[in-house]
């Protein structure tokens, strides 16, 4: 059988550590895995079965007796962490009511056969179709059915009640003989009904991804058939009011977390061409991100003083002692307002959004002549493919269901992630344009098809594309780390940017080549004291740096101590405790703590092993619990925020404001859930068009071929297992930070970008 196994190469895209400890093979259409240590083959159960096998958890299979102790301990901690997160989500989500299922088709037939009362149902011998009623008759039917099924105090009043009493036991007793509600036909009926409703109200397709959809359906089923729907007044009234109170209660519960771990104020811009410029304020802590409020800032951003007053108001609302940093975009007006804010509140930092700074770097990279030319060549391929349904079907067939465009948060980042995806899928694209299917396709003989074939077969194009990816891929990794919703980035961002510059230097070799890109990075990347302190306090990195680098970064730690620890007596204690951490004294030097440096999140490590230095531990946790990007928690709303400020009525404006408050926080509940790691997106979706327009829009080479864009002819091809496997971006940041040129460049960077150096002195 081993000869039939085809090894599968794992690409960097799935966040489960167990993938590194097994080999993956393809046997026919099935994916199988083999333990690296005991060589046991797993023919099913997925990566969870392998993880239980390695961790020594008694599940569905055997336990590995050859796995190293440190690997077993690490995977045990991973499993325990997953269980805790699942329990937390179950605790925070309302439990659905017990479901009593009454199949409509069976029940209605029996009602028709057994009842001739005037309730909207007729016997089979009647000329009227079962269930046929209109207007008030239908409403009376639903109300009588609801009363009969669920209000048994009035059973003696109506004759229908006796019929329903006799009917329900019959329906229940015959459940085992009916088609199960999860069968394909019944499921299709439910999905069609849901689709009609969502299309009728003009809902976004993303509505199907809401975590509240399944509880909604379960609640309807548990209420039984005939349950009434809420009225327009109910939704605008008591239901919205109750949801507002629920969300406010959740935010109040977060305030205790803010005191323990500190929090970050995230300021996001919402700027449309037609509506006002809106500022959204969110609060980040590792457990949860919450939406606080939005403000019309059309006239505020022009004034540094007004912007400062607005930021000050938000900080006071949260509690200045809870706020570690305020993160905004890196423009000058934000920097000036942030400087004033730090003068008034010495215990917090203003920090430019790391994701915004990285986007500025990528934007400058994309303006270089040779990179701009490569991007345009790549677009000649994607524009043909994504404007012709037949070509799109063919491409997805050869790439096993994978798309070659990959939308992310901004247009600049999308350019380079898409180029990376195209490079990954190079052999599949080349196989496609040399296949008989492509040669038989009418588009292959047209101008656009010929241009696409020429580009895909051009080795000079692939060489330039590969070089561009070598330069930008390390920067994109930093972007993914700072925008991660799974773990706070503060303990990793310094190391990630160091590794990015190191990778660029390695790939270009000659100083006059890589220094061009370093200067762009240094122009936009100001090393924050918080970034350096996060690096210093992360034991994964701290014990792998030399003494000289420690002493330089130590200054940033002292700066953070003086700023974030207002009590001078506690400051002195923290400084003394740092020596214990630095020299690995006491519990810091125990084998358990040493092994956990690489396996635990840095804040968790301090919480576990920092009890002997309690003040230093609290200080470290406050820093290591923060994000580096204001884009965390950025979600799209069904209700436009701009509608709030367009309303001329103060009562309705407040109602819309509360509606957005509820919607936004409900969307934020998804952050941190396991489903949030799914990178399956539709490149043709309108929601992605803002960043993908240049890659999938029609142009002069895509117009030929009348009738070629019929979306109904698109075929669904299940994505292959190979591309679904990814690793944690922070795991391979490695050890050894001893390149003096990189370190010197970081210290002497020129701040010619959107802010100036003196803002932080």
N, C-alpha and C positions, 0 to 999 in steps of 0.2 A: 504493500500500500504506500510505503514511503516514496516509492518512485513516482507515484501519481500526485504527490503533494507539490504544489507550486508555491515557493516562498513569496511572501507579500512584503514589499518595502513600505515601511511606515513613514508617512509624511508628517511634518510637525503641525498637527491640528487637533489633538484630543487630550483633555485634561485629566487623565487617570494615570497615577504613577505605576500601576501594575504592568502597563504595557512594556516597560523597560526590562521586565524580568521574565518575559516569555517570547517565544518565536511564533510568528503568525504565518499560516499556510492557507492556500486555497485548494480545496478538494472538490472539483466540479463546481457547483454553485454555492457550496458551503464554506464558511470560514472556520478553521480549526486552530487551536493554540497549544503550544507545548511549553511546559515549565523548563526554564534554563537549568535548574538544579537537579531535579529527580527525573527529568525527561518524560514526565507523564503527559499524555496527549488528551486534550479536552475537545470533544466533538460537539459540545453545546454548552449553554449556560452563560456565554459571554465572558467579558472580562471580570465580572463580579465573582464568578465561580473560581477563576484563577486567583483573584485576590484573597478569597476565603481560604483557598488551598495553601497559599504562601503565608498568610497571617496566622494560620493555625486555628481558624474559626470553624467550628463544627457546623457545616451547612449541608449541602447536597453531595459533597464529594469527600475524598480523602485529604489528609493533611501532609504537606511536604515535610520530610524529615532531614532534608539536606540544605534547606535555605539558611543563609547566614542570619545570626541573631539580630543584627542591626536592621536587616531588610524586613524580617518578621515583625520587629517592634514598630518600625515605621509604618508598615501597612496596617497593623492593628490600630495605630493612632488615626490613620486615614479613615478606616471603617468606623471607628468610634465617633470621629468628627462628623461623618455623613449621617449617622444615626441621630446625633444631637441636632443637626440642622433639620432633619426630617421631623423630629419631635417638635422642634420649635415652630416649624411651619404649620404643623397640625394644630398646635396650641393657639397660634395667632389667627388661624382661619376658622370661621364658624363651621361647626359640625353640621352636615346635612341631616335633615330629619329622616327617621326610618322610612324606607320605601315600601309602600303597599302597592303592588302593580296590578292594575285591572286592564286587560287588553281590550281596547275599544272595539275591535271588529267582532270578537266573540260576545262581549257583553251587550253591545247594541243589538245584535241579532236576537239574543235571548229576550231582551226587553221588548223588541218588536213582536216576538212570537207569543209572549205571555201577557201583554198589556194592550188594552184598547182604549185606555183613558186618554183624555185630551191633553197630552203632554208633549206633543210633537212627534210621537212614534206611532206607527201603524203596523198591523199584523201583516204577514206575508201575502195574505189574500187581498189586502187593500191595494188600490190603484196608486197610492202615494208611496214614493220611495222612502225607505227607512232613513230617519234622521232629517227628512226634508222639512224645513220650517224657515220662516223669514220674519224680520222685524221683531215686534214684541213677542210673538209666539216663540221664537228661538230664545229670547232672553228669559222668558218664563220657563222654558224647558231646562236651560242651564241652571237657573236658580232652584227649580224643583229637584233636579238631580243632585245639586250640591246639598240642599236641605235634607233630602232623603238619605244621602250617604253619610253625612257628618253631623246632623243635628237631630239626634234620636229622641229628644224631649217632646217632639211634636208628631210622633208616629201615629197617634190616633186621629189626627186631623184630616189627613188626605189618604185616599185609597191607594195612590201610587206608592206610598211608603211601604205598604204591605208587599207590593210587588217587588220593590227594591230590596226589602228585607229577605225575601225568598231568593232573589236573584244573586245577591252578593256571595252567599255561601256556595251557590252553584258555580259562580265564576272562580272563586278561590279554589274550590275542590278540583276544578278542571285546569288549573294552571299548568300542571305537569304534562297535560296533553296538548298544549298550545305551542306555537312557535316562540322560541325565546326572544325577548326584545332586542338582544344584541345580534341576532341573525342578520345577514346581509340585506334582505328585503326590508325588514322592519327598520334597520338602521338607515337605509336609503330613504325611506319615507320620512323619518325624523329629520335627516339632513336636508331634504328638499323643502320641508316646511320651514326649517330654520333659514335656509337660503332665501326663500320667498319673503320672509319677514325682513331680513337684513337688506335685501335689494329694495324692498318697498320703502324703507325709511332712509335709504341712501347711506347706510353705514359703511365704514371703511372695512375692507376685507380683513384687516388686522383684528377686527372684533372677535373673530373666531379663536384668536390666541389668548383671549382674556382668561385669567385664572378663575373668573367668576362664571364662565359659561357652564361648566359641568355641574357646579352646585346649583345653578339656576335650573337646569334641566332636572336634576335630582329632586329639587324642592317641588317642582310641578308634579312630577310623578308621585311623590310622597303625599301630595294633596289629593290625589285621585282625579279621575275625569270629572269635568264639570266645575272645577275650581275657577273662580272669577279672576279676571285680570285687573290690575290697578288702573284707576282712571287717570286722566290727564291731571286732574286736581290733586290726586294722591301723590303722583310723582313730583309735582311742583311743591307739594306741601309737606305732609308728615314724613314721607319716605326720604326726601332730600334732607329734611331737618334731622332725622334719625341718623342718616349716614354722616352728616357733618359732625354730629356729636360723637359717633364712633371714631372718626378720624382724629378729632381733637383729643379724645381719650388716649389713642395710640401715641400721639405726639407728646402728651403729658408723661406717658410712661418712658419715653425716650429721654426726658430731661434728667432722669437719674443716671442714665448711661453717659450723657454729656458731662456730668460732674466727674465721673470716674475716668473716662478715657479722653475727655476733651472732645471738641468737635471742630469741623471746618465749615465756614460759610461759603457756599458756592454761588457765584453771581453769573447768570447766563443771559445772553441777549437773544431777543426774538425780534427780528427786523424784517418786515415785509415791505414790498414796494408800495402797497396801497395803504396799509394800516399804520398805526403809531409804532414807535420803537418801545418795546416792552422789556423790562428787566425782571427776571425771575430769580427768586431767592430760595435756595435749598440748604438744608443742614445735613452734613455727612458725619456719621460715626460708623464703626465697623459693623455694627449690628443692623443698621437701617439708615436709609436716606429718606428724608421727608421734605415735602414741598411746603414752604412757609407762606409765601404770598408772591404776587406780581405787582408791578408798579409801572405806570405810563411814564417813561423817562425821555420823551421827545424833547422836552425843554430842560431836562436835568443834566444830560451829558455835555451840554455846551458850557456848563459852569462847574468848575472843580469844587467850589464851596457847596453847591447844592448836592453834588454827588457825594461829597464827604458827609453831609448831614444825613443823607439817605442811608449810607453805610453805617453811620453811627446809630441811627434809629434801629436798624436791624440787629446790630451787635447788642444793644441794650435790651431789646426784646428777648434775645436768647440768653443773655447774661455774659458780661465781658469776661468773667472768671472762667467760663466754660469754653470760650472761643480760643483756639490755638492759632488759627490763621484765617484770613479772608482771601479767597482766590477769585481773581477776575482775569479778563483779557489783559494783554500786555501793552495796550496803548498808553500814550502819555497822560491823558486825563485820568485814567484809572490809577496810574502810578502816583500822580500828584495827590489825588484824594487818599490813596493808601498811605502815603507818607504822613499826611495830617492825622489819619486815623491812628497810626502807630505813635505819634506824638501825644495824643490824648489818652490812648490805652497802651502803656508801655509793655503790657503783659501779652500782647498778641503781635502777629506778623501779617503784613500784606504780602502776598506772593502771586506772581503772574502765573497763569494757567500753563502747566507744562505741555499739555496737548496743543494749545494755541501756539506756543513757541516752536514746537516741533513742526507744526503745519507751516509756519513761516519758513523754516529751514527747507522743507520739501518743496515749497513754492519756488524758492530761489534755485534749488537743484533743477527743477523742471524748466526753468528759463534758460539754462545753458543750451547752447545751440545743438550739440550732439545728442543730448538727452531729449530735447524738444523734438528733434527729427525722429528719434526712435519711437517716441510716444505716438506721433502722427502715423508712422508706419504700422504700429500695432492697431491703431484705430481703423485703418483700412480693412483689417481682418474682422474686427468685432462689428463694424457697421454693416457689412454684408451679412454676416451670420445672424444678427439679431433683428434684421428687417425682412428676412425671408424664412417663413416657417419650415419649408422643406430643408433648407440648409441648416437651420437650427436643430431640427430633428436628427439630421445626419451627424452634426457635431456632437450632440449629446449621446448618440449611439457609440461613437468612437471614444468619447471621454468617459463612458460608463455613467452618464447622468450628471456629470459635473460641468458647471458653467465656467467660462474663461474670463468673465468679468466679476469683480468682487467689490461691491460697494462697501465703503466704511464711512467714517464720520464726515470727512471733507473731500472736496474735489482733488486736492493735491495728494492726499493720502490714497485716494481711490486710484489715481493714475499709477502709483507704484505698486500697490497691492495687486492690481490687475496685471501689470507687467510681470510680477512674480508668479501669478497663477498661470499666465500664458507660458512662461518658461517651464513650469512644472509639467505642463501638458504638451510640451513640444513633440514628443514621439507620437502621441495620439493625433495631433493636428497634422503632422506630416504623413501619417498613415492614411488619414482621411482624404487629403488632396491627391494621393496617389492611388486611391481605391477605384474600382470600377463603378461604384455608386456615384462618386463625384464626377467621373468622366462621362457618365450617362446623364448627369443632371444638366438641364438647360442653362442654369446659371453659371456653370463652369466655363461656358463659351462666351459669356458676356463680359463687358469691360470690368465690372466690379469683381467678378469671379476670377478673371485672369490676374487682376492686381493682387487679390488675396492669395492665389496660388504662388505667384512670384515671390511675395513677401515670405510665406511660410517655407519656401524652398531656398531662401537666400541665407547662406551661412554667415555672411557679414552682418546681417540683421540680428541673427541669434548671438553672435559674439558681442555685439554692442549691447544687446538686451541683457546678456549675462553680466557684463561689466556694470551696467546701470543697477542691476539687482544687487550685486555685491556691495555697491556703495550705499544703497538706500535700505536694504533689508535690515541692517543693524539698527538704523534709525526707526524703522517701522516696529521693530521689537520693543524699543523704548516706548513708542506710542501705545502699543498694546499693554505694556506693563502699567503705564501711568493711567490708562483708561480702564484698568481691570476692575470689574465689579465683584471679583471673588476674594481679593485680598488687598489690604492697604498697601499703597505703592511706596510710602515714605522710606521704608527700610531697604528698598531695592533700586531707586531711581538713580542714585549717585553711581552705583556699580554698573548699572545698565548703560549709562551714557559713557562711562569709561570704556566699557567693552565695545561700544559702537565706534568710538574713535580709534580704538586699537584695531578693530576689524578693517576699517577703512585704510589704515596705515599698512596693514598686512597685505591687503588686496592690491594696493597701488604701488607699494615699495618705495618709489622715489619721492623724496620730501617735497619737491616742487609740484608734484601731482596731488598728494593727499593734503597738503597744507591749504590748498584752495577750498576744500570741503571743510576742513577744520575751522577756517576763518568764518565760514557761513554759520557753522554750529556755534562758535564762540560769540558771534554777533547777537544771537538770539537766546543763548543758553547761559543765564546768570546762575552760578552755583549758589544756591540759598544756604544759609546756616542750617536750616531744618533738613535739607538734603544731606549735608555732610554729617550732621548729628545722627540722622537715621542710619547712615552707613556705619558710623562709629559704634552705634548701639546695637547693630545687628550682629550677633555673635558668629553668624555664618561667614561674614567677611572680616570682622575685626581681628580675629586671631590669625588671619593670613596676610596681614599687611606689615610692612617693616616699621621700625621705630621712628624713622624720619617722617614718614607719612602720617603716623599716629600723632606725632607732636604738632604737625601743621593742622590736621583736622580737629585736634583737641581744642583749638581756639574757637572753632565754630560751636563746639559743645559748651564751652564756657559762656559764649554769647547767649545760647539758648537757655542755660541755667539762670543767668542773670535776668533774662526776659520772662521766662515762663514760671520761675519760682520766686515770687515776690518777697518771701520771708528770708532775710539775710542769714538767720540761724540755720534754717533748713538748707540754704545754699552751701554753707560750710560743710554740713553733713554729707550732702550729695557729692561734693568735690572729694571728700575723704573716701567715700564709698567707691568712687571711680577707680581708685588704686586697687581695691579688692577685685573689681571686674577686670582691670587691666592685667593684673598678675595672676588671674585665675585662682584666687585664694578661697579657701573654704569650699562651699558647695559648688562654686563656679568651676572648680577643678575636678569635681567628681566625674567618674566615667559616664554616669547617666546623663549629666548635664552636657558633657563634651559630645556624646553621641547625638543628643537632641539638638545641637546647634544647626545641623543640616536637615533635620526632619520636622521641626516645629516652626510655626510662624514666630517671628522675633518677639512680638508682644506676648504671645502665649509662653514663650521661653522665659521671659522676665516674670510673668505672673506665676510660673511654676517654680523657678529657681532663684527668684530675687527676694525671698522673704527675709534673708539675713541683712539685706540692704534695702529696706522698705521704701525710703524716700527716693533713692536712685531708681528703684523699680517703678514707682509711680510716675516719675519724670520720664523714664524710658517708654512706658506704656502710652503716655499722652502723645509723645512724638511718633512712635511707631504705629499708632492707630489712625494716622491721617492719610488722606489721599493727596495727590499732587495735581489733580485736574478738576476744573469746574464743569467739565462735560459729563461727569458721573451723574447719572439720574436724568439725563436728557431724554425726554419721551415726547411723542406726538400726541396731541389732544384731539378728541372728536369735536369738542366745543372750542372754537377759536378763542384764544385769550383776548384778542383784539376786540371781540364783540362786547366784552365787559366795558371797555372805554368808549365804544361807539353808542352805547345805550344812553338815552337822554333822561331816563327815569331812574331816580336814585334807588327806589325799592327793587326794580328789576335788575339794576346793576349789581346790587348786593347779592341777589339770588344767583346771578350768573357767576359772580365771584366765588360763591360757595360751591357752585356746581363744578367749576374748574378745580377748586381746592380738593374736592372729593375725588374727581376723575384722576387728577395728577397723582395723588397719594395712592390710589388703588393701582395705578400703573406701576408705581415704584415698588409695590410689594413683590413684583417679579424679580427685582434685583437680588442677586445672591442665590436664586433658585437654580436647580440643576438644569432646568430647561433653558436658562438664559445663555448657556454656552453653545446652543445650537446655531451654527452659522449658515443654515439653509435659508436662502433668501431668493426672491424672484427678481432678477435684474430688470425685468420689464415692468415691474410694479411702479405705479405713479409715485409711491412714497420714496422710491430710490432714484427718481429721475433727476432730482436736483444735483446729485453728485455724479450720475452716470450719463448725463445728457450727451456729452461729447463722445461717449463710447458706443451708444446705441441709437443715436438720432439719425434720421434720414438725411442724406446729402445727394449730390449729383450722381454718385456712382451706385446709389441704392434705389433709384427710381424705376429702373427697367424691370420688367416681369410683372405684368398686370395680374392682380389676384394672388400674388405670392405671399401676402401677409395675413392669411386667414388663421386667426388664433385657434379656431376650433380644430384645425388639423394638427396642432401640436400634440406630440405623444409624451406621455409620462414615462420616464425611464428612471428606475430606482438607482440612487447613487451607490457607487461601489464602496465596500468596506474600507479599502485602502486609504481613501482620502478622508475618511471620517475619524482617523486616529491622530491625535495630537498630544503634545507634551506641555508641561508647565513652562512658561517662558522664563520664570525666575530660577529654575532648577540648574541650568547650565551656565550661570553667570561665573561660576568657578572661583578659584582662589588665585592669589598672586596679583598684586596691583603695584608693580614696581617699575613701570615705564616712566622715567623722570620727565620725558618730553610731554607726555599727556598731562601729567600732574602739574608741570610748570605752565603749560598752556591754559589749564583751567584757572590757575591763580592769576595769570596775567591777561586774561581774555579782555578784549576791547568791547565796550558796551555801546556799539554804534546803532543798535536796533531801536526797539520801541520804548526803551526806558534808559535811565542813566545810572551810573554806579553810585553817585552820591545819595541816592534815595535810601540806601541801606547802611549808611554810615552814621 
